[in-house]
């Protein structure tokens, strides 16, 4: 007999997350927090080139982005650094928005 915690749970794959998020952006292009989440997903998946591309596009829109969205994105990157992941890349991205 297996206890309930031993059964695998269903969750969206990392590949589905950007697809749903991209659809949300199509519906409302001002959802900057979604764009930041997509960029972070690319970074966490190891697609540093795509992550930097999207963060660069966001940098160009910085004056239109609510400060709370930028602050949340910076916190996400700092959390990534605390885990020892993509430290240099996170530092470079944070500099874009400081």
Biopython code that builds the backbone (N, CA, C, O; Angstrom):
import numpy as np
from Bio.PDB.StructureBuilder import StructureBuilder

atoms = [
    (1, "UNK", "N", (0.842, -1.176, 0.000)),
    (1, "UNK", "CA", (0.000, 0.000, 0.000)),
    (1, "UNK", "C", (0.887, 1.238, 0.000)),
    (1, "UNK", "O", (1.868, 1.315, 0.739)),
    (2, "UNK", "N", (0.529, 2.202, -0.836)),
    (2, "UNK", "CA", (1.312, 3.440, -0.954)),
    (2, "UNK", "C", (0.548, 4.562, -0.282)),
    (2, "UNK", "O", (-0.675, 4.651, -0.393)),
    (3, "UNK", "N", (1.284, 5.426, 0.423)),
    (3, "UNK", "CA", (0.554, 6.562, 0.992)),
    (3, "UNK", "C", (0.397, 7.640, -0.074)),
    (3, "UNK", "O", (1.089, 7.620, -1.092)),
    (4, "UNK", "N", (-0.503, 8.567, 0.161)),
    (4, "UNK", "CA", (-0.851, 9.558, -0.860)),
    (4, "UNK", "C", (0.337, 10.405, -1.299)),
    (4, "UNK", "O", (0.380, 10.872, -2.437)),
    (5, "UNK", "N", (1.295, 10.606, -0.408)),
    (5, "UNK", "CA", (2.441, 11.459, -0.751)),
    (5, "UNK", "C", (3.390, 10.803, -1.743)),
    (5, "UNK", "O", (4.244, 11.478, -2.318)),
    (6, "UNK", "N", (3.255, 9.505, -1.950)),
    (6, "UNK", "CA", (4.163, 8.831, -2.873)),
    (6, "UNK", "C", (3.678, 8.885, -4.323)),
    (6, "UNK", "O", (4.427, 8.520, -5.228)),
    (7, "UNK", "N", (2.451, 9.330, -4.562)),
    (7, "UNK", "CA", (1.948, 9.456, -5.921)),
    (7, "UNK", "C", (2.464, 10.736, -6.563)),
    (7, "UNK", "O", (2.524, 11.775, -5.906)),
    (8, "UNK", "N", (2.834, 10.676, -7.829)),
    (8, "UNK", "CA", (3.306, 11.899, -8.488)),
    (8, "UNK", "C", (2.171, 12.916, -8.610)),
    (8, "UNK", "O", (1.005, 12.552, -8.762)),
    (9, "UNK", "N", (2.529, 14.167, -8.541)),
    (9, "UNK", "CA", (1.533, 15.225, -8.686)),
    (9, "UNK", "C", (1.619, 15.791, -10.092)),
    (9, "UNK", "O", (2.680, 15.772, -10.715)),
    (10, "UNK", "N", (0.502, 16.294, -10.586)),
    (10, "UNK", "CA", (0.474, 16.923, -11.905)),
    (10, "UNK", "C", (0.780, 18.394, -11.742)),
    (10, "UNK", "O", (0.243, 19.058, -10.856)),
    (11, "UNK", "N", (1.623, 18.884, -12.578)),
    (11, "UNK", "CA", (1.886, 20.317, -12.614)),
    (11, "UNK", "C", (2.335, 20.669, -14.009)),
    (11, "UNK", "O", (2.805, 19.820, -14.766)),
    (12, "UNK", "N", (2.183, 21.944, -14.339)),
    (12, "UNK", "CA", (2.576, 22.385, -15.675)),
    (12, "UNK", "C", (4.074, 22.256, -15.835)),
    (12, "UNK", "O", (4.838, 22.507, -14.903)),
    (13, "UNK", "N", (4.477, 21.868, -17.004)),
    (13, "UNK", "CA", (5.902, 21.791, -17.281)),
    (13, "UNK", "C", (6.448, 23.200, -17.494)),
    (13, "UNK", "O", (5.692, 24.144, -17.721)),
    (14, "UNK", "N", (7.748, 23.325, -17.419)),
    (14, "UNK", "CA", (8.378, 24.629, -17.662)),
    (14, "UNK", "C", (8.078, 25.122, -19.069)),
    (14, "UNK", "O", (8.037, 26.330, -19.302)),
    (15, "UNK", "N", (7.866, 24.210, -20.009)),
    (15, "UNK", "CA", (7.584, 24.628, -21.382)),
    (15, "UNK", "C", (6.169, 25.180, -21.523)),
    (15, "UNK", "O", (5.936, 26.077, -22.333)),
    (16, "UNK", "N", (5.224, 24.657, -20.747)),
    (16, "UNK", "CA", (3.854, 25.154, -20.816)),
    (16, "UNK", "C", (3.735, 26.531, -20.195)),
    (16, "UNK", "O", (2.957, 27.358, -20.670)),
    (17, "UNK", "N", (4.490, 26.789, -19.143)),
    (17, "UNK", "CA", (4.382, 28.066, -18.448)),
    (17, "UNK", "C", (4.570, 29.254, -19.392)),
    (17, "UNK", "O", (3.723, 30.147, -19.416)),
    (18, "UNK", "N", (5.648, 29.291, -20.163)),
    (18, "UNK", "CA", (5.783, 30.434, -21.076)),
    (18, "UNK", "C", (4.674, 30.510, -22.127)),
    (18, "UNK", "O", (4.295, 31.606, -22.540)),
    (19, "UNK", "N", (4.151, 29.368, -22.563)),
    (19, "UNK", "CA", (3.092, 29.402, -23.563)),
    (19, "UNK", "C", (1.830, 30.055, -23.023)),
    (19, "UNK", "O", (1.225, 30.891, -23.694)),
    (20, "UNK", "N", (1.428, 29.674, -21.807)),
    (20, "UNK", "CA", (0.259, 30.308, -21.193)),
    (20, "UNK", "C", (0.515, 31.783, -20.945)),
    (20, "UNK", "O", (-0.362, 32.621, -21.157)),
    (21, "UNK", "N", (1.710, 32.091, -20.500)),
    (21, "UNK", "CA", (2.061, 33.474, -20.217)),
    (21, "UNK", "C", (2.077, 34.311, -21.489)),
    (21, "UNK", "O", (1.623, 35.455, -21.492)),
    (22, "UNK", "N", (2.595, 33.742, -22.560)),
    (22, "UNK", "CA", (2.618, 34.471, -23.832)),
    (22, "UNK", "C", (1.204, 34.760, -24.318)),
    (22, "UNK", "O", (0.951, 35.814, -24.904)),
    (23, "UNK", "N", (0.290, 33.840, -24.081)),
    (23, "UNK", "CA", (-1.108, 34.071, -24.455)),
    (23, "UNK", "C", (-1.679, 35.234, -23.634)),
    (23, "UNK", "O", (-2.406, 36.072, -24.166)),
    (24, "UNK", "N", (-1.355, 35.282, -22.359)),
    (24, "UNK", "CA", (-1.824, 36.376, -21.501)),
    (24, "UNK", "C", (-1.296, 37.716, -22.007)),
    (24, "UNK", "O", (-2.018, 38.712, -21.995)),
    (25, "UNK", "N", (-0.053, 37.743, -22.446)),
    (25, "UNK", "CA", (0.541, 38.975, -22.960)),
    (25, "UNK", "C", (-0.121, 39.389, -24.267)),
    (25, "UNK", "O", (-0.298, 40.579, -24.528)),
    (26, "UNK", "N", (-0.485, 38.408, -25.085)),
    (26, "UNK", "CA", (-1.217, 38.739, -26.315)),
    (26, "UNK", "C", (-2.524, 39.454, -25.985)),
    (26, "UNK", "O", (-2.924, 40.386, -26.682)),
    (27, "UNK", "N", (-3.181, 39.013, -24.920)),
    (27, "UNK", "CA", (-4.451, 39.613, -24.516)),
    (27, "UNK", "C", (-4.258, 40.973, -23.857)),
    (27, "UNK", "O", (-5.090, 41.867, -24.009)),
    (28, "UNK", "N", (-3.143, 41.126, -23.115)),
    (28, "UNK", "CA", (-2.856, 42.399, -22.442)),
    (28, "UNK", "C", (-1.344, 42.613, -22.402)),
    (28, "UNK", "O", (-0.672, 42.091, -21.513)),
    (29, "UNK", "N", (-0.802, 43.376, -23.359)),
    (29, "UNK", "CA", (0.653, 43.571, -23.427)),
    (29, "UNK", "C", (1.244, 44.378, -22.272)),
    (29, "UNK", "O", (2.465, 44.510, -22.179)),
    (30, "UNK", "N", (0.404, 44.919, -21.394)),
    (30, "UNK", "CA", (0.932, 45.675, -20.251)),
    (30, "UNK", "C", (1.134, 44.795, -19.026)),
    (30, "UNK", "O", (1.415, 45.308, -17.942)),
    (31, "UNK", "N", (0.998, 43.495, -19.174)),
    (31, "UNK", "CA", (1.230, 42.581, -18.053)),
    (31, "UNK", "C", (2.730, 42.344, -17.892)),
    (31, "UNK", "O", (3.241, 41.264, -18.189)),
    (32, "UNK", "N", (3.420, 43.376, -17.416)),
    (32, "UNK", "CA", (4.884, 43.305, -17.311)),
    (32, "UNK", "C", (5.341, 42.231, -16.335)),
    (32, "UNK", "O", (6.381, 41.609, -16.549)),
    (33, "UNK", "N", (4.581, 42.004, -15.267)),
    (33, "UNK", "CA", (4.988, 40.978, -14.310)),
    (33, "UNK", "C", (5.006, 39.600, -14.977)),
    (33, "UNK", "O", (5.807, 38.740, -14.612)),
    (34, "UNK", "N", (4.132, 39.398, -15.940)),
    (34, "UNK", "CA", (4.116, 38.130, -16.679)),
    (34, "UNK", "C", (5.372, 38.035, -17.549)),
    (34, "UNK", "O", (5.995, 36.977, -17.641)),
    (35, "UNK", "N", (5.733, 39.139, -18.179)),
    (35, "UNK", "CA", (6.948, 39.147, -19.005)),
    (35, "UNK", "C", (8.176, 38.846, -18.155)),
    (35, "UNK", "O", (9.060, 38.098, -18.572)),
    (36, "UNK", "N", (8.226, 39.439, -16.950)),
    (36, "UNK", "CA", (9.341, 39.144, -16.047)),
    (36, "UNK", "C", (9.346, 37.662, -15.671)),
    (36, "UNK", "O", (10.411, 37.051, -15.588)),
    (37, "UNK", "N", (8.180, 37.086, -15.446)),
    (37, "UNK", "CA", (8.114, 35.667, -15.091)),
    (37, "UNK", "C", (8.585, 34.777, -16.228)),
    (37, "UNK", "O", (9.239, 33.761, -15.994)),
    (38, "UNK", "N", (8.260, 35.149, -17.449)),
    (38, "UNK", "CA", (8.738, 34.391, -18.598)),
    (38, "UNK", "C", (10.264, 34.471, -18.674)),
    (38, "UNK", "O", (10.936, 33.458, -18.869)),
    (39, "UNK", "N", (10.798, 35.666, -18.522)),
    (39, "UNK", "CA", (12.251, 35.841, -18.567)),
    (39, "UNK", "C", (12.921, 35.004, -17.480)),
    (39, "UNK", "O", (13.941, 34.359, -17.726)),
    (40, "UNK", "N", (12.350, 35.017, -16.290)),
    (40, "UNK", "CA", (12.899, 34.224, -15.193)),
    (40, "UNK", "C", (12.822, 32.731, -15.502)),
    (40, "UNK", "O", (13.754, 31.984, -15.204)),
    (41, "UNK", "N", (11.720, 32.299, -16.097)),
    (41, "UNK", "CA", (11.581, 30.882, -16.465)),
    (41, "UNK", "C", (12.656, 30.474, -17.470)),
    (41, "UNK", "O", (13.234, 29.392, -17.367)),
    (42, "UNK", "N", (12.921, 31.350, -18.444)),
    (42, "UNK", "CA", (13.991, 31.054, -19.397)),
    (42, "UNK", "C", (15.337, 30.939, -18.685)),
    (42, "UNK", "O", (16.113, 30.024, -18.957)),
    (43, "UNK", "N", (15.608, 31.869, -17.775)),
    (43, "UNK", "CA", (16.874, 31.842, -17.052)),
    (43, "UNK", "C", (16.994, 30.555, -16.235)),
    (43, "UNK", "O", (18.021, 29.877, -16.285)),
    (44, "UNK", "N", (15.950, 30.225, -15.490)),
    (44, "UNK", "CA", (15.984, 29.032, -14.645)),
    (44, "UNK", "C", (16.095, 27.744, -15.464)),
    (44, "UNK", "O", (16.624, 26.744, -14.978)),
    (45, "UNK", "N", (15.601, 27.766, -16.698)),
    (45, "UNK", "CA", (15.697, 26.573, -17.540)),
    (45, "UNK", "C", (17.048, 26.473, -18.236)),
    (45, "UNK", "O", (17.336, 25.481, -18.905)),
    (46, "UNK", "N", (17.883, 27.511, -18.076)),
    (46, "UNK", "CA", (19.206, 27.493, -18.685)),
    (46, "UNK", "C", (19.287, 28.194, -20.021)),
    (46, "UNK", "O", (20.357, 28.243, -20.628)),
    (47, "UNK", "N", (18.178, 28.740, -20.492)),
    (47, "UNK", "CA", (18.173, 29.475, -21.767)),
    (47, "UNK", "C", (18.525, 30.937, -21.492)),
    (47, "UNK", "O", (17.686, 31.834, -21.571)),
    (48, "UNK", "N", (19.795, 31.133, -21.168)),
    (48, "UNK", "CA", (20.283, 32.449, -20.766)),
    (48, "UNK", "C", (20.143, 33.466, -21.895)),
    (48, "UNK", "O", (19.820, 34.626, -21.641)),
    (49, "UNK", "N", (20.376, 33.052, -23.122)),
    (49, "UNK", "CA", (20.268, 33.963, -24.268)),
    (49, "UNK", "C", (18.858, 34.530, -24.383)),
    (49, "UNK", "O", (18.676, 35.739, -24.527)),
    (50, "UNK", "N", (17.862, 33.648, -24.317)),
    (50, "UNK", "CA", (16.470, 34.100, -24.426)),
    (50, "UNK", "C", (16.079, 34.960, -23.224)),
    (50, "UNK", "O", (15.341, 35.935, -23.362)),
    (51, "UNK", "N", (16.585, 34.589, -22.042)),
    (51, "UNK", "CA", (16.303, 35.373, -20.838)),
    (51, "UNK", "C", (16.848, 36.793, -20.987)),
    (51, "UNK", "O", (16.137, 37.765, -20.730)),
    (52, "UNK", "N", (18.115, 36.911, -21.405)),
    (52, "UNK", "CA", (18.706, 38.241, -21.563)),
    (52, "UNK", "C", (17.994, 39.049, -22.642)),
    (52, "UNK", "O", (17.852, 40.266, -22.522)),
    (53, "UNK", "N", (17.551, 38.376, -23.688)),
    (53, "UNK", "CA", (16.817, 39.064, -24.747)),
    (53, "UNK", "C", (15.539, 39.688, -24.185)),
    (53, "UNK", "O", (15.247, 40.855, -24.445)),
    (54, "UNK", "N", (14.781, 38.907, -23.416)),
    (54, "UNK", "CA", (13.531, 39.411, -22.869)),
    (54, "UNK", "C", (13.768, 40.477, -21.796)),
    (54, "UNK", "O", (13.061, 41.484, -21.762)),
    (55, "UNK", "N", (14.750, 40.266, -20.923)),
    (55, "UNK", "CA", (15.066, 41.299, -19.927)),
    (55, "UNK", "C", (15.510, 42.588, -20.625)),
    (55, "UNK", "O", (15.194, 43.684, -20.160)),
    (56, "UNK", "N", (16.237, 42.462, -21.733)),
    (56, "UNK", "CA", (16.651, 43.646, -22.491)),
    (56, "UNK", "C", (15.466, 44.395, -23.066)),
    (56, "UNK", "O", (15.438, 45.626, -23.053)),
    (57, "UNK", "N", (14.483, 43.657, -23.573)),
    (57, "UNK", "CA", (13.265, 44.293, -24.078)),
    (57, "UNK", "C", (12.518, 45.001, -22.951)),
    (57, "UNK", "O", (11.981, 46.092, -23.140)),
    (58, "UNK", "N", (12.488, 44.371, -21.786)),
    (58, "UNK", "CA", (11.827, 44.993, -20.638)),
    (58, "UNK", "C", (12.559, 46.262, -20.204)),
    (58, "UNK", "O", (11.932, 47.247, -19.815)),
    (59, "UNK", "N", (13.876, 46.229, -20.272)),
    (59, "UNK", "CA", (14.666, 47.418, -19.926)),
    (59, "UNK", "C", (14.264, 48.589, -20.812)),
    (59, "UNK", "O", (14.201, 49.726, -20.344)),
    (60, "UNK", "N", (13.991, 48.324, -22.084)),
    (60, "UNK", "CA", (13.612, 49.394, -23.005)),
    (60, "UNK", "C", (12.245, 49.979, -22.639)),
    (60, "UNK", "O", (11.961, 51.130, -22.969)),
    (61, "UNK", "N", (11.402, 49.206, -21.965)),
    (61, "UNK", "CA", (10.077, 49.664, -21.534)),
    (61, "UNK", "C", (10.060, 50.126, -20.082)),
    (61, "UNK", "O", (8.991, 50.387, -19.532)),
    (62, "UNK", "N", (11.227, 50.232, -19.457)),
    (62, "UNK", "CA", (11.313, 50.476, -18.016)),
    (62, "UNK", "C", (10.438, 51.633, -17.544)),
    (62, "UNK", "O", (9.838, 51.541, -16.473)),
    (63, "UNK", "N", (10.349, 52.711, -18.303)),
    (63, "UNK", "CA", (9.589, 53.870, -17.848)),
    (63, "UNK", "C", (8.086, 53.587, -17.770)),
    (63, "UNK", "O", (7.355, 54.323, -17.107)),
    (64, "UNK", "N", (7.620, 52.534, -18.439)),
    (64, "UNK", "CA", (6.201, 52.184, -18.431)),
    (64, "UNK", "C", (5.863, 51.091, -17.410)),
    (64, "UNK", "O", (4.692, 50.822, -17.144)),
    (65, "UNK", "N", (6.879, 50.477, -16.853)),
    (65, "UNK", "CA", (6.671, 49.323, -15.968)),
    (65, "UNK", "C", (6.435, 49.807, -14.536)),
    (65, "UNK", "O", (7.219, 50.602, -14.017)),
    (66, "UNK", "N", (5.364, 49.335, -13.892)),
    (66, "UNK", "CA", (5.137, 49.706, -12.492)),
    (66, "UNK", "C", (6.319, 49.286, -11.615)),
    (66, "UNK", "O", (6.885, 48.206, -11.786)),
    (67, "UNK", "N", (6.674, 50.155, -10.683)),
    (67, "UNK", "CA", (7.812, 49.886, -9.800)),
    (67, "UNK", "C", (7.642, 48.566, -9.059)),
    (67, "UNK", "O", (8.622, 47.856, -8.832)),
    (68, "UNK", "N", (6.410, 48.226, -8.679)),
    (68, "UNK", "CA", (6.186, 46.970, -7.941)),
    (68, "UNK", "C", (6.580, 45.754, -8.786)),
    (68, "UNK", "O", (7.051, 44.752, -8.248)),
    (69, "UNK", "N", (6.387, 45.840, -10.109)),
    (69, "UNK", "CA", (6.770, 44.729, -10.982)),
    (69, "UNK", "C", (8.283, 44.597, -11.063)),
    (69, "UNK", "O", (8.821, 43.490, -11.037)),
    (70, "UNK", "N", (8.964, 45.728, -11.161)),
    (70, "UNK", "CA", (10.434, 45.707, -11.192)),
    (70, "UNK", "C", (10.976, 45.197, -9.861)),
    (70, "UNK", "O", (11.887, 44.370, -9.835)),
    (71, "UNK", "N", (10.419, 45.689, -8.759)),
    (71, "UNK", "CA", (10.874, 45.248, -7.433)),
    (71, "UNK", "C", (10.681, 43.745, -7.254)),
    (71, "UNK", "O", (11.556, 43.063, -6.720)),
    (72, "UNK", "N", (9.542, 43.233, -7.698)),
    (72, "UNK", "CA", (9.277, 41.792, -7.578)),
    (72, "UNK", "C", (10.253, 40.985, -8.433)),
    (72, "UNK", "O", (10.722, 39.926, -8.016)),
    (73, "UNK", "N", (10.555, 41.486, -9.624)),
    (73, "UNK", "CA", (11.498, 40.790, -10.502)),
    (73, "UNK", "C", (12.890, 40.751, -9.878)),
    (73, "UNK", "O", (13.581, 39.735, -9.950)),
    (74, "UNK", "N", (13.293, 41.852, -9.272)),
    (74, "UNK", "CA", (14.600, 41.903, -8.610)),
    (74, "UNK", "C", (14.633, 40.928, -7.431)),
    (74, "UNK", "O", (15.632, 40.241, -7.220)),
    (75, "UNK", "N", (13.550, 40.869, -6.671)),
    (75, "UNK", "CA", (13.489, 39.908, -5.562)),
    (75, "UNK", "C", (13.599, 38.471, -6.062)),
    (75, "UNK", "O", (14.278, 37.649, -5.446)),
    (76, "UNK", "N", (12.936, 38.166, -7.170)),
    (76, "UNK", "CA", (13.033, 36.823, -7.747)),
    (76, "UNK", "C", (14.477, 36.486, -8.120)),
    (76, "UNK", "O", (14.945, 35.373, -7.876)),
    (77, "UNK", "N", (15.174, 37.448, -8.708)),
    (77, "UNK", "CA", (16.572, 37.226, -9.092)),
    (77, "UNK", "C", (17.463, 37.075, -7.870)),
    (77, "UNK", "O", (18.381, 36.255, -7.866)),
    (78, "UNK", "N", (17.198, 37.853, -6.845)),
    (78, "UNK", "CA", (17.982, 37.710, -5.606)),
    (78, "UNK", "C", (17.736, 36.355, -4.955)),
    (78, "UNK", "O", (18.655, 35.757, -4.396)),
    (79, "UNK", "N", (16.494, 35.868, -5.025)),
    (79, "UNK", "CA", (16.198, 34.531, -4.499)),
    (79, "UNK", "C", (16.957, 33.462, -5.273)),
    (79, "UNK", "O", (17.446, 32.491, -4.693)),
    (80, "UNK", "N", (17.051, 33.644, -6.566)),
    (80, "UNK", "CA", (17.804, 32.712, -7.397)),
    (80, "UNK", "C", (19.278, 32.696, -6.979)),
    (80, "UNK", "O", (19.901, 31.639, -6.881)),
    (81, "UNK", "N", (19.812, 33.881, -6.738)),
    (81, "UNK", "CA", (21.209, 33.990, -6.293)),
    (81, "UNK", "C", (21.414, 33.301, -4.944)),
    (81, "UNK", "O", (22.432, 32.640, -4.735)),
    (82, "UNK", "N", (20.453, 33.451, -4.026)),
    (82, "UNK", "CA", (20.566, 32.811, -2.708)),
    (82, "UNK", "C", (20.648, 31.299, -2.839)),
    (82, "UNK", "O", (21.258, 30.627, -2.008)),
    (83, "UNK", "N", (20.032, 30.772, -3.881)),
    (83, "UNK", "CA", (20.072, 29.322, -4.134)),
    (83, "UNK", "C", (21.354, 28.920, -4.853)),
    (83, "UNK", "O", (21.573, 27.740, -5.126)),
    (84, "UNK", "N", (22.203, 29.905, -5.160)),
    (84, "UNK", "CA", (23.467, 29.621, -5.839)),
    (84, "UNK", "C", (23.319, 29.408, -7.330)),
    (84, "UNK", "O", (24.197, 28.821, -7.963)),
    (85, "UNK", "N", (22.216, 29.880, -7.903)),
    (85, "UNK", "CA", (21.948, 29.666, -9.322)),
    (85, "UNK", "C", (22.076, 30.963, -10.114)),
    (85, "UNK", "O", (21.562, 32.004, -9.703)),
    (86, "UNK", "N", (22.745, 30.896, -11.223)),
    (86, "UNK", "CA", (22.839, 32.024, -12.157)),
    (86, "UNK", "C", (23.195, 33.336, -11.452)),
    (86, "UNK", "O", (22.578, 34.374, -11.687)),
    (87, "UNK", "N", (24.184, 33.262, -10.600)),
    (87, "UNK", "CA", (24.576, 34.420, -9.790)),
    (87, "UNK", "C", (25.057, 35.570, -10.665)),
    (87, "UNK", "O", (24.568, 36.691, -10.530)),
    (88, "UNK", "N", (26.000, 35.311, -11.555)),
    (88, "UNK", "CA", (26.544, 36.367, -12.411)),
    (88, "UNK", "C", (25.458, 36.944, -13.316)),
    (88, "UNK", "O", (25.338, 38.161, -13.455)),
    (89, "UNK", "N", (24.679, 36.074, -13.920)),
    (89, "UNK", "CA", (23.619, 36.512, -14.827)),
    (89, "UNK", "C", (22.585, 37.357, -14.084)),
    (89, "UNK", "O", (22.140, 38.388, -14.588)),
    (90, "UNK", "N", (22.207, 36.913, -12.886)),
    (90, "UNK", "CA", (21.239, 37.674, -12.086)),
    (90, "UNK", "C", (21.773, 39.056, -11.742)),
    (90, "UNK", "O", (21.039, 40.042, -11.798)),
    (91, "UNK", "N", (23.063, 39.127, -11.382)),
    (91, "UNK", "CA", (23.673, 40.426, -11.078)),
    (91, "UNK", "C", (23.607, 41.358, -12.279)),
    (91, "UNK", "O", (23.297, 42.541, -12.139)),
    (92, "UNK", "N", (23.900, 40.822, -13.461)),
    (92, "UNK", "CA", (23.870, 41.638, -14.676)),
    (92, "UNK", "C", (22.445, 42.147, -14.974)),
    (92, "UNK", "O", (22.253, 43.296, -15.371)),
    (93, "UNK", "N", (21.472, 41.279, -14.776)),
    (93, "UNK", "CA", (20.083, 41.665, -15.039)),
    (93, "UNK", "C", (19.617, 42.693, -14.014)),
    (93, "UNK", "O", (18.959, 43.670, -14.372)),
    (94, "UNK", "N", (19.945, 42.488, -12.772)),
    (94, "UNK", "CA", (19.556, 43.444, -11.720)),
    (94, "UNK", "C", (20.106, 44.820, -12.042)),
    (94, "UNK", "O", (19.411, 45.818, -11.849)),
    (95, "UNK", "N", (21.344, 44.900, -12.532)),
    (95, "UNK", "CA", (21.947, 46.187, -12.898)),
    (95, "UNK", "C", (21.127, 46.931, -13.940)),
    (95, "UNK", "O", (21.089, 48.161, -13.948)),
    (96, "UNK", "N", (20.467, 46.175, -14.827)),
    (96, "UNK", "CA", (19.642, 46.816, -15.858)),
    (96, "UNK", "C", (18.505, 47.632, -15.275)),
    (96, "UNK", "O", (18.063, 48.618, -15.867)),
    (97, "UNK", "N", (18.033, 47.211, -14.104)),
    (97, "UNK", "CA", (16.822, 47.825, -13.552)),
    (97, "UNK", "C", (17.063, 48.663, -12.296)),
    (97, "UNK", "O", (16.117, 49.145, -11.673)),
    (98, "UNK", "N", (18.323, 48.830, -11.935)),
    (98, "UNK", "CA", (18.644, 49.652, -10.756)),
    (98, "UNK", "C", (18.857, 51.088, -11.160)),
    (98, "UNK", "O", (19.135, 51.933, -10.309)),
]
sb = StructureBuilder()
sb.init_structure("model")
sb.init_model(0)
sb.init_chain("A")
sb.init_seg("    ")
for serial, (resi, resn, name, xyz) in enumerate(atoms, 1):
    if name == "N":
        sb.init_residue(resn, " ", resi, " ")
    sb.init_atom(name, np.array(xyz, "f"), 0.0, 1.0, " ", f" {name:<3s}", serial, name[0])
structure = sb.get_structure()
